[in-house]
Amino acid sequence: MPTYAQRVAVAKELCRELMAVGFGPFLGSPSTILSPFYAALDKHRGLLVVARDDNAIGVAAGASLAGQYPVVLMPSSGLGQSVAAIASLVVPYRIPMLFVVSLRGGNPEASRDSMIMGRLTEPLLDGLGIEAIPLDPEIRPTRQVNRLRDIVRGQSRPAALLVPPDTLGVGT
């Protein structure tokens, strides 16, 4: 398991890389797993905190239609709560945006809903036709971010970066 300092370093580098290739604005709901990433964003660009994940998707869709490449940060449970917005707006109209989804359920003591949503996240994204790339803390995020940029900006469609527990924050 990476140390807290290592998780913070990965979060800072991921933040810099996403901004360097033109992603933004950043919107999201509170997430313990993503907290070091939120702190890095706060220092460099800022994060619009939205109470509900499906509302963040609506705001992101507007930003995308205005020519930006928004990033929606959410826990896996927020993805489940947002399926209707994604399936009825983002996917059919190929609205380019990036989802950064913190996976839950890696800890054996995690709550049942966390375990279930952790297992369902990848199949759910696959069923929606959204390519998902796992964040690998062992390699520099440049390659992963460039792939995401190619999907979102180059192909004008949504993509997802999956953040496993303990990669950026405290996993559950």
N, C-alpha and C positions, 0 to 999 in steps of 0.2 A: 504494500500500500504506500503510495507517495506521501511524503511529508506535507505539512501545510504549506511550507515555503515553496515546495515543488508545484503544488496545486496552484498557488498564487502566480508563480512564474508562467505556467501554462496558460492561465486565464489572461494574463497581461499580453502574452504573445498572440493568443487567439484574437483578442480585442484589436491589437495593432494590425494584424493580418487582415481581418475583416474590413476594417476602416481603410486600409491601404488599397484594397481592390474595389472600393466604392460602395460597400454595404452601409445602410443606414436609412432612416432612423431605426433606433432600437426600442422595442416595446416589450413589456412583459409583466407577468404577475409574480408575486413573491415566490422564491424557491431557495431553500437552504442549499441544495446541491450546486446551484449556480451562483451562490453569494460571492465568491471571489471574482467571478466574471462581472457581476453587477458592480462591484467595487472598482474594477479596472475601467469599466464603461463610465462610471461616475466621474472618474478623474479626467478622462479624455473627451468624451462626447456627451455623455448623459444617457439616461434611460427614462422613458416615459412609462411610469408604473400604471398599469390598468388593472382594475379590480377583477375582471373576468377575461379569460383567455379568448373567448369568441369575440369579445369587444375589441381586443388587441388585433385580431385578424381583420375586423372591419376597418379599423384605422389604418392598418398596414395596406389593405387593398386600396384605400384612397391614396396613400403615399405612393404606391406602385403605379397607379393610374396617372399620377402627377410626374412620373419619370424617375422615381427613386427606387432603391432596392432594399426594402425594409427587412428587418430581422425581428421575428416574434420569438421571445424566450418563454418557455413554459415547462412545467413538470409533465410527466407522462399522463397524469390524471387530467391535466388541462387539455391535452390532445383529445382524450376521450370526450371531454365536455364540448369540444369544438368541432366534432366530426361534421355536424350539419353545415356549419359555416364553410368548412373546407370543401365538403362534397358538393355543395350547391352554388358556391361562388368561386373559390380559388381554383379548383381543378377544372371545372368545365370551361371557364373563361381564361384558363392558362395565365393566371395573374402571378407574375414572378415575385416570389418572396422566399426568404429563408426561415425555416423553423429550427430553433435550437431547443431540443427536447431533452430534459434531464430524465434519465431512466431511473426508476425506483425498483425496489424489491430485491436488491442484491444481498441485503443483510437478512440472515435467517430470522431475525426478530422483527422484521418489517411487518407493517399491518397487512391484512389480507388484501385490501384494495390496492395497496402499493405493489404487492406481489402480482396481482392479476394484471394491472395496467402495465407493469414492467414486462410481462410476458406478451401482452397484446400489442405493444407499441409498434414493433417492426412489422408484424403481419397487417396491422391496421394501415400503416403507411403504404405498404406494398399493395394492399387492396385499393387504396386511393390512387395508386399510380405515382406516388411520390418517392423518388429515389432517396434513400437514407444512407448516410455515411457515418460510421462510428468514429468518434474522436479517439485517437490513439495517443496517449500522453508520452509514449516511447519515441515518437517521431515528431519532428517539427511540424506545426500545423499548416505550413505553407502549401504543401501538396494537397491536403484535404480542403483547404480554403480555395485553392485554385480550381479544384474539381467542382466545388459548390458554385463558384463564380461562373464556370462554364455552363452549368445547368441553369442557374437562375438568370444570369445576364445573357449568355450566349444562346440558350435554347428558349428563353422566355417562359419558364415554368417553375413551379415551386420545387424546393428540395429541403432535406432535413439533415441536420447534424445531430447525432445521438451522443449524449454525454453520459457515460456509465457512472454509477455511484463511485465515489471516492476519487474521481478524476479531477474535479475542480473544487469540490466542497465536501461536506460531511454526507456520506451516503447512507441511505436507509432502504 
